[in-house]
């Protein structure tokens, strides 16, 4: 076990371009807030989050100053609201989103996740009400993030929910058209969603979690790229993999330190460390540039999927040796609008939707922060979701879709979100229809590998 001094020495040794703690996320159970009165439930939700997360931001800033390690975001995730609101006698779930938003603002956190539903096998009335509320909820709040899990390896894919999410994404884009459809950037559709993901927009505090915990997400694409430049230039892939593993180990130890410090100071149990190479639009903080450092002319050319598979695997192997509690998604993210290398590759035409879909077979998530023409039909968006869910279901991995049908935009245009959300070139989608396919509804059965008992 490395001491605190060992870890700090490791940090000093690494030429740390954009090494940071991407998020400290406090997971809070809201089951105790359920009430037949929606008004009382919302009051309980606000009070519990405000009480539990009262010192989260101040503690994160204190640790940041003491250790000199940037902590970019302090966030909260909560029990999927559909499970909590089900007890309330109301047709409108938007007030629950407003309560989350108010609580997030009172505590000073960057985002709050959990306006969510788990519908992989079927939808309750509460699930339907929550999904119906998503467009207005995301249009009228600032800090609330939403997610819906539509499939799993064990349950198959709920195609009724997939079709509904295609319509929901379209409506969300329409209600936030003045901001380029930005509401969709806060909405994720999952297959095999994990319960302890600290990253937004897909974070929620799973029903199998305890009352409260601290999960930490750590990132450092720039550190990995610099390590490859210094230690693996022109070397065989065995050396590349070992270099990434060693670097991932060191980075994860930093996350372990911060997670335990935050846990102790807040008197909240430590959950997991999620080592996910989450890029930002800043130069030197790109997953695409890591792949190009391996020898690709541009991210998206032939060989990209193989390079990403190596990277994702090596990150997981290095991270799992550094902490007993590695969780969340842990691997490599490929959000187009949030990665300067991906942005440039898409703008050059090297990175297509089809290539990104292939890449999602081997990375930690799915089609992330993809902007498509605003006139893309809801059925096409649903079909894209179904394709990604199928990849996750068959391969027993988490996949997700965060797609923005940018109102008024077409291929060749660009939509600007700013900050960590970056900017996205509008990508081409297939002009051929999947409407009849989506209209079938029902459930795609779980694959044979789900029968493991």
C-alpha positions as CSV (number, residue, x, y, z in Angstrom):
1,X,0.0,0.0,0.0
2,X,1.4,3.4,-1.0
3,X,1.6,6.1,1.6
4,X,0.3,9.6,1.0
5,X,3.8,10.9,0.4
6,X,4.4,8.2,-2.2
7,X,1.3,9.3,-4.1
8,X,2.2,12.9,-3.9
9,X,5.7,12.1,-5.1
10,X,4.2,10.1,-8.0
11,X,2.1,13.2,-8.9
12,X,5.2,15.3,-8.9
13,X,7.1,12.8,-11.1
14,X,4.4,12.7,-13.8
15,X,4.3,15.5,-16.2
16,X,0.7,16.0,-15.5
17,X,-1.1,17.7,-18.3
18,X,-4.7,18.1,-17.2
19,X,-4.5,15.4,-14.5
20,X,-7.4,16.1,-12.3
21,X,-10.1,14.7,-10.1
22,X,-13.0,15.2,-12.5
23,X,-15.6,14.8,-9.9
24,X,-16.4,14.1,-6.2
25,X,-20.0,12.8,-6.3
26,X,-22.0,12.2,-3.2
27,X,-24.7,9.6,-3.7
28,X,-27.8,10.1,-1.6
29,X,-30.7,7.7,-1.1
30,X,-34.1,9.4,-1.3
31,X,-36.3,6.4,-0.4
32,X,-37.0,8.0,3.0
33,X,-38.5,11.0,1.2
34,X,-41.3,9.1,-0.5
35,X,-44.7,10.6,0.5
36,X,-48.3,10.4,-0.8
37,X,-48.1,14.2,-1.1
38,X,-45.9,15.4,-3.9
39,X,-45.4,18.7,-2.2
40,X,-44.2,17.1,1.1
41,X,-42.0,14.7,-0.9
42,X,-40.3,17.6,-2.7
43,X,-39.8,19.3,0.6
44,X,-38.2,16.2,2.1
45,X,-36.0,15.8,-1.0
46,X,-34.8,19.4,-0.8
47,X,-34.1,19.1,3.0
48,X,-32.2,15.8,2.8
49,X,-30.0,16.8,-0.1
50,X,-29.3,20.2,1.5
51,X,-28.4,18.5,4.8
52,X,-26.3,15.7,3.5
53,X,-24.4,17.7,0.9
54,X,-24.1,20.9,2.9
55,X,-20.3,20.7,3.3
56,X,-19.5,18.8,0.0
57,X,-18.2,21.7,-2.0
58,X,-16.3,23.3,0.9
59,X,-14.6,20.0,1.7
60,X,-13.7,19.4,-1.9
61,X,-12.1,22.9,-2.1
62,X,-10.3,22.3,1.1
63,X,-8.8,19.0,-0.2
64,X,-7.9,20.7,-3.4
65,X,-5.9,23.4,-1.7
66,X,-4.2,21.1,0.7
67,X,-3.1,18.5,-1.9
68,X,-2.7,20.8,-4.9
69,X,-4.8,18.4,-7.0
70,X,-7.5,20.1,-9.1
71,X,-11.0,18.9,-8.3
72,X,-13.1,20.1,-11.2
73,X,-16.6,19.2,-10.1
74,X,-18.5,18.5,-6.9
75,X,-21.8,16.7,-7.7
76,X,-24.7,14.8,-6.2
77,X,-26.5,11.7,-7.5
78,X,-29.8,10.5,-6.0
79,X,-32.1,7.5,-6.1
80,X,-33.9,7.3,-9.5
81,X,-36.8,9.8,-8.9
82,X,-39.4,7.4,-10.6
83,X,-38.9,5.1,-7.6
84,X,-39.4,7.9,-5.1
85,X,-42.2,9.7,-6.8
86,X,-44.2,6.6,-7.3
87,X,-45.7,7.0,-3.8
88,X,-47.0,10.5,-4.6
89,X,-50.5,11.1,-5.9
90,X,-49.7,13.4,-8.8
91,X,-49.5,13.4,-12.5
92,X,-46.7,15.9,-12.8
93,X,-43.2,15.0,-11.9
94,X,-41.6,18.3,-13.0
95,X,-41.8,19.7,-9.4
96,X,-39.4,16.9,-8.3
97,X,-36.9,18.1,-10.8
98,X,-37.4,21.7,-9.5
99,X,-36.7,20.4,-5.9
100,X,-33.5,18.7,-7.1
101,X,-32.4,21.9,-8.9
102,X,-33.1,24.0,-5.8
103,X,-31.2,21.6,-3.6
104,X,-28.2,21.6,-6.0
105,X,-28.1,25.4,-6.0
106,X,-28.3,25.6,-2.2
107,X,-25.3,23.3,-1.8
108,X,-23.3,24.8,-4.6
109,X,-22.7,21.6,-6.6
110,X,-22.2,21.7,-10.3
111,X,-24.8,19.1,-11.3
112,X,-27.3,16.7,-9.7
113,X,-28.2,13.4,-11.4
114,X,-31.0,11.0,-10.8
115,X,-34.1,12.3,-12.5
116,X,-34.1,8.8,-13.8
117,X,-36.1,5.6,-14.5
118,X,-35.1,2.0,-14.8
119,X,-37.3,0.4,-17.4
120,X,-35.3,-2.4,-19.0
121,X,-38.0,-4.9,-18.5
122,X,-41.2,-2.8,-18.3
123,X,-42.6,0.6,-17.3
124,X,-44.6,1.4,-14.3
125,X,-47.1,4.3,-14.3
126,X,-44.4,6.3,-12.3
127,X,-41.8,5.5,-15.0
128,X,-44.1,6.8,-17.7
129,X,-44.9,10.0,-15.8
130,X,-41.2,10.6,-15.2
131,X,-40.3,10.1,-18.9
132,X,-43.1,12.4,-19.9
133,X,-41.7,15.1,-17.5
134,X,-38.1,14.9,-18.8
135,X,-38.4,17.6,-21.6
136,X,-40.0,20.2,-19.4
137,X,-37.8,19.3,-16.4
138,X,-34.6,19.7,-18.4
139,X,-35.8,22.9,-20.1
140,X,-36.8,24.6,-16.8
141,X,-33.9,23.6,-14.6
142,X,-30.2,24.4,-14.8
143,X,-28.4,21.6,-12.9
144,X,-30.6,18.6,-13.2
145,X,-29.4,15.6,-15.2
146,X,-31.6,12.7,-16.4
147,X,-31.1,9.1,-17.5
148,X,-33.3,6.2,-18.5
149,X,-32.1,2.6,-18.6
150,X,-33.9,0.8,-21.4
151,X,-32.1,-2.5,-21.6
152,X,-29.8,-5.1,-19.9
153,X,-28.1,-8.3,-20.6
154,X,-30.5,-10.0,-18.1
155,X,-33.7,-8.5,-19.3
156,X,-33.3,-7.7,-23.0
157,X,-34.3,-4.4,-24.5
158,X,-37.6,-2.6,-23.8
159,X,-38.4,-1.4,-27.3
160,X,-41.5,0.5,-26.1
161,X,-39.2,2.5,-23.9
162,X,-36.7,3.0,-26.7
163,X,-39.4,4.4,-29.0
164,X,-40.6,6.7,-26.2
165,X,-37.0,8.0,-25.6
166,X,-36.6,8.9,-29.3
167,X,-39.7,11.1,-28.9
168,X,-38.5,12.5,-25.6
169,X,-35.1,13.5,-27.0
170,X,-36.8,15.3,-29.9
171,X,-39.2,17.1,-27.5
172,X,-36.3,18.1,-25.2
173,X,-34.4,19.5,-28.1
174,X,-37.4,21.6,-29.2
175,X,-37.9,23.0,-25.7
176,X,-34.2,24.0,-25.5
177,X,-33.9,25.1,-29.1
178,X,-32.7,28.6,-28.1
179,X,-29.6,26.9,-26.7
180,X,-28.9,24.5,-29.5
181,X,-31.0,21.7,-27.9
182,X,-28.7,21.7,-24.9
183,X,-31.3,19.9,-22.7
184,X,-30.4,16.7,-24.6
185,X,-26.8,17.1,-23.3
186,X,-28.2,16.4,-19.8
187,X,-30.1,13.3,-20.9
188,X,-28.6,9.8,-21.3
189,X,-30.2,6.6,-22.4
190,X,-28.5,3.5,-21.0
191,X,-28.2,-0.3,-21.4
192,X,-26.7,-2.0,-18.4
193,X,-26.5,1.2,-16.4
194,X,-24.3,1.0,-13.3
195,X,-25.5,2.1,-9.9
196,X,-22.3,3.9,-8.8
197,X,-21.4,6.0,-11.8
198,X,-20.0,9.4,-10.5
199,X,-20.0,11.0,-14.0
200,X,-22.8,13.2,-15.4
201,X,-25.1,13.2,-17.1
202,X,-25.8,9.5,-16.3
203,X,-25.1,9.4,-12.6
204,X,-27.8,8.1,-10.2
205,X,-27.6,6.5,-6.7
206,X,-28.8,2.9,-7.4
207,X,-31.4,1.2,-5.3
208,X,-28.9,-1.3,-4.1
209,X,-26.7,1.5,-2.6
210,X,-26.6,2.5,1.0
211,X,-28.0,5.8,2.5
212,X,-25.0,7.9,1.4
213,X,-21.5,7.4,-0.1
214,X,-18.7,9.2,-1.8
215,X,-17.7,8.2,-5.3
216,X,-14.8,9.8,-7.1
217,X,-14.2,10.1,-10.9
218,X,-10.6,10.7,-11.9
219,X,-9.3,11.6,-15.4
220,X,-6.0,12.2,-17.1
221,X,-5.9,11.7,-20.9
222,X,-3.0,14.2,-21.1
223,X,-1.0,12.2,-18.6
224,X,-1.4,9.0,-20.6
225,X,-0.5,10.7,-23.9
226,X,2.6,12.2,-22.3
227,X,3.7,8.8,-20.9
228,X,3.4,7.2,-24.3
229,X,5.4,10.1,-25.9
230,X,8.2,9.7,-23.3
231,X,8.2,5.9,-22.7
232,X,6.7,4.1,-25.7
233,X,7.6,6.1,-28.9
234,X,7.9,3.6,-31.7
235,X,7.7,0.6,-29.3
236,X,5.6,-2.5,-29.8
237,X,2.1,-2.7,-28.5
238,X,3.2,-4.7,-25.5
239,X,5.2,-1.7,-24.3
240,X,2.3,0.6,-25.1
241,X,-0.1,-1.5,-23.0
242,X,2.3,-1.7,-20.0
243,X,3.0,2.1,-20.1
244,X,-0.7,2.8,-20.0
245,X,-1.3,0.3,-17.2
246,X,1.5,1.9,-15.0
247,X,0.1,5.3,-15.7
248,X,-3.4,4.3,-14.9
249,X,-2.2,2.7,-11.7
250,X,-0.6,6.0,-10.5
251,X,-3.6,8.1,-11.5
252,X,-6.0,5.8,-9.7
253,X,-3.9,6.0,-6.5
254,X,-4.5,9.7,-6.6
255,X,-8.3,9.1,-6.8
256,X,-8.1,6.6,-4.0
257,X,-6.4,9.2,-1.8
258,X,-8.9,11.9,-2.5
259,X,-11.9,9.6,-2.1
260,X,-10.7,8.4,1.3
261,X,-10.0,12.0,2.4
262,X,-13.4,13.2,1.3
263,X,-15.0,10.2,2.9
264,X,-13.3,10.8,6.3
265,X,-13.9,14.5,6.4
266,X,-17.5,14.2,5.4
267,X,-18.1,11.2,7.6
268,X,-19.6,9.4,4.7
269,X,-18.7,5.8,3.5
270,X,-16.3,5.6,0.6
271,X,-17.9,4.0,-2.4
272,X,-15.7,3.6,-5.5
273,X,-13.0,5.2,-7.6
274,X,-14.0,5.5,-11.3
275,X,-10.9,5.8,-13.5
276,X,-12.4,7.0,-16.8
277,X,-10.3,8.9,-19.3
278,X,-12.9,11.7,-19.7
279,X,-11.6,14.3,-22.1
280,X,-12.4,18.0,-22.2
281,X,-12.3,20.5,-25.1
282,X,-9.0,21.8,-23.9
283,X,-5.9,21.0,-26.0
284,X,-3.8,18.3,-24.3
285,X,-6.8,16.6,-22.7
286,X,-8.0,14.4,-25.5
287,X,-8.6,10.6,-25.8
288,X,-8.4,10.9,-29.6
289,X,-4.9,12.3,-29.3
290,X,-3.9,9.2,-27.3
291,X,-5.1,7.0,-30.1
292,X,-3.2,9.1,-32.7
293,X,-0.1,8.9,-30.5
294,X,-0.3,5.1,-31.1
295,X,0.2,5.8,-34.8
296,X,-3.1,6.7,-36.3
297,X,-3.1,9.6,-38.7
298,X,-6.4,10.8,-37.4
299,X,-8.9,9.3,-35.0
300,X,-11.6,7.5,-37.0
301,X,-9.3,5.9,-39.6
302,X,-8.9,2.1,-39.8
303,X,-7.2,0.8,-36.7
304,X,-9.0,3.2,-34.4
305,X,-11.2,0.5,-32.8
306,X,-8.2,-1.7,-32.1
307,X,-6.3,1.2,-30.5
308,X,-9.3,2.1,-28.4
309,X,-9.7,-1.6,-27.3
310,X,-6.0,-1.6,-26.1
311,X,-6.4,1.7,-24.3
312,X,-9.6,0.7,-22.5
313,X,-8.3,-2.7,-21.4
314,X,-5.0,-1.3,-20.2
315,X,-6.7,1.5,-18.2
316,X,-9.0,-1.1,-16.5
317,X,-6.1,-3.4,-15.6
318,X,-3.9,-0.6,-14.2
319,X,-6.8,0.9,-12.3
320,X,-8.0,-2.3,-10.7
321,X,-4.6,-3.0,-9.2
322,X,-4.6,0.5,-7.5
323,X,-7.8,0.3,-5.5
324,X,-9.9,-2.4,-4.0
325,X,-13.0,-0.5,-5.0
326,X,-12.8,0.4,-8.6
327,X,-16.3,0.9,-10.1
328,X,-18.5,3.1,-12.1
329,X,-17.6,2.8,-15.8
330,X,-13.7,2.9,-15.6
331,X,-12.2,3.0,-19.0
332,X,-12.2,5.5,-21.9
333,X,-14.9,8.0,-22.9
334,X,-15.4,9.2,-26.4
335,X,-17.8,12.2,-26.2
336,X,-17.4,14.0,-29.5
337,X,-18.2,17.5,-28.5
338,X,-16.0,17.3,-25.3
339,X,-12.8,16.0,-27.0
340,X,-10.8,18.4,-29.2
341,X,-9.3,15.5,-31.1
342,X,-12.8,14.0,-31.8
343,X,-14.2,17.4,-32.8
344,X,-11.4,17.9,-35.3
345,X,-11.7,14.3,-36.6
346,X,-15.5,14.7,-37.1
347,X,-15.0,18.0,-38.8
348,X,-12.5,16.5,-41.2
349,X,-15.0,13.7,-42.0
350,X,-12.7,11.0,-40.6
351,X,-15.1,10.1,-37.8
352,X,-18.6,9.0,-38.7
353,X,-21.5,7.8,-36.7
354,X,-21.0,4.3,-37.9
355,X,-17.3,4.3,-36.9
356,X,-18.2,5.7,-33.5
357,X,-20.7,2.9,-33.1
358,X,-18.0,0.3,-33.8
359,X,-15.7,2.1,-31.2
360,X,-18.4,1.8,-28.6
361,X,-18.1,-2.0,-28.7
362,X,-14.8,-1.7,-27.0
363,X,-14.9,1.4,-24.8
364,X,-16.6,2.2,-21.6
365,X,-19.8,3.9,-22.7
366,X,-21.5,4.6,-26.1
367,X,-22.5,7.3,-28.5
368,X,-21.8,10.4,-26.4
369,X,-22.4,14.0,-27.1
370,X,-23.3,13.4,-30.8
371,X,-25.0,16.3,-32.6
372,X,-27.2,15.3,-35.6
373,X,-29.5,17.4,-37.9
374,X,-32.5,18.9,-36.1
375,X,-34.9,17.3,-38.5
376,X,-33.7,13.7,-37.7
377,X,-36.9,11.7,-37.0
378,X,-37.7,10.4,-33.5
379,X,-37.8,6.9,-35.0
380,X,-34.2,7.2,-36.3
381,X,-33.0,8.4,-32.9
382,X,-34.8,5.5,-31.3
383,X,-33.1,3.1,-33.8
384,X,-29.7,4.5,-32.9
385,X,-30.5,3.9,-29.2
386,X,-31.6,0.3,-30.1
387,X,-28.4,-0.4,-31.9
388,X,-26.3,0.8,-28.9
389,X,-28.5,-1.1,-26.4
390,X,-28.0,-4.2,-28.5
391,X,-24.2,-3.8,-28.3
392,X,-24.4,-3.5,-24.5
393,X,-26.9,-6.3,-24.1
394,X,-25.0,-8.9,-26.1
395,X,-21.5,-7.9,-24.8
396,X,-22.6,-7.6,-21.1
397,X,-21.3,-4.0,-20.9
398,X,-22.6,-0.6,-20.3
399,X,-23.6,1.4,-23.4
400,X,-25.3,4.7,-23.7
401,X,-26.6,7.3,-26.1
402,X,-26.4,11.1,-25.5
403,X,-27.5,12.6,-28.8
404,X,-28.6,16.1,-29.7
405,X,-30.8,16.7,-32.7
406,X,-29.8,20.3,-32.9
407,X,-32.8,22.4,-34.0
408,X,-32.3,24.3,-37.3
409,X,-28.9,22.7,-37.9
410,X,-27.8,20.4,-40.7
411,X,-24.7,18.5,-41.8
412,X,-21.8,20.9,-42.1
413,X,-23.0,23.2,-39.3
414,X,-21.7,23.2,-35.7
415,X,-23.4,23.7,-32.4
416,X,-21.7,25.4,-29.5
417,X,-22.5,24.4,-25.9
418,X,-19.5,26.0,-24.1
419,X,-17.5,24.9,-21.0
420,X,-16.9,21.2,-20.6
421,X,-19.7,20.4,-23.0
422,X,-17.6,21.9,-25.9
423,X,-18.9,22.2,-29.5
424,X,-20.1,19.5,-31.9
425,X,-20.0,19.3,-35.7
426,X,-23.4,18.1,-37.0
427,X,-22.9,14.5,-38.1
428,X,-24.7,12.7,-40.9
429,X,-27.3,10.1,-40.1
430,X,-28.6,7.4,-42.5
431,X,-31.5,8.9,-44.7
432,X,-33.2,5.5,-44.6
433,X,-36.1,4.9,-42.3
434,X,-36.4,2.6,-39.3
435,X,-39.9,3.7,-38.5
436,X,-41.6,0.4,-39.1
437,X,-39.0,-1.4,-37.1
438,X,-39.4,0.9,-34.1
439,X,-43.3,0.8,-34.4
440,X,-43.3,-3.0,-33.6
441,X,-42.7,-2.3,-29.9
442,X,-42.5,-5.1,-27.4
443,X,-39.2,-6.5,-26.0
444,X,-36.1,-7.8,-27.7
445,X,-35.4,-11.0,-25.6
446,X,-32.3,-11.3,-23.5
447,X,-29.4,-13.2,-25.1
448,X,-28.4,-16.7,-24.3
449,X,-25.4,-15.6,-22.2
450,X,-27.9,-14.0,-19.7
451,X,-28.7,-17.5,-18.5
452,X,-25.8,-17.9,-16.1
453,X,-27.5,-19.4,-13.0
